[in-house]
């Protein structure tokens, strides 16, 4: 992991991960846009692609750009100009997907996860920012309502205190 590496023109991507034959540059945004092109400066992602590609080539690795945004769907309007100018794979995911990835790792490995506290704090932050996606009902693990020792929902027929409303 290389956090905030410096490229020419003062560009600093958020993190670069060197894995196998790949040099994966991550640019993450939350609540802000990408630096757009001006008369004197190229767009932020274009500068990062150029700097990252040079670094990747010097290390003999394939360059990949990964962009993370808070958008629920692919933000074509944000990445349109980059796709035209980038001659490299551009991957996109949202913070909701990141939250789900972190949660699955935490659920699967618990406190055996390297840097467990950091991962747990990241998950809590994403939840606090309302960036946790809807997981669906598949996580219930196939439990059948009313057919197990532990009820998933209120069992009105066997409850001692039901109150006036049983809707």
HELIX and SHEET records of a PDB file:
HELIX    1   1 UNK A    8  UNK A   10  5                                   3    
HELIX    2   2 UNK A   44  UNK A   59  1                                  16    
HELIX    3   3 UNK A   76  UNK A   85  1                                  10    
HELIX    4   4 UNK A   95  UNK A  109  1                                  15    
HELIX    5   5 UNK A  110  UNK A  112  5                                   3    
HELIX    6   6 UNK A  116  UNK A  128  1                                  13    
HELIX    7   7 UNK A  138  UNK A  140  5                                   3    
HELIX    8   8 UNK A  156  UNK A  158  5                                   3    
SHEET    1   A 5 UNK A   2  UNK A   3  0                                        
SHEET    2   A 5 UNK A  15  UNK A  19 -1                                        
SHEET    3   A 5 UNK A  22  UNK A  28 -1                                        
SHEET    4   A 5 UNK A  62  UNK A  69  1                                        
SHEET    5   A 5 UNK A  89  UNK A  94  1                                        
END                                                                             
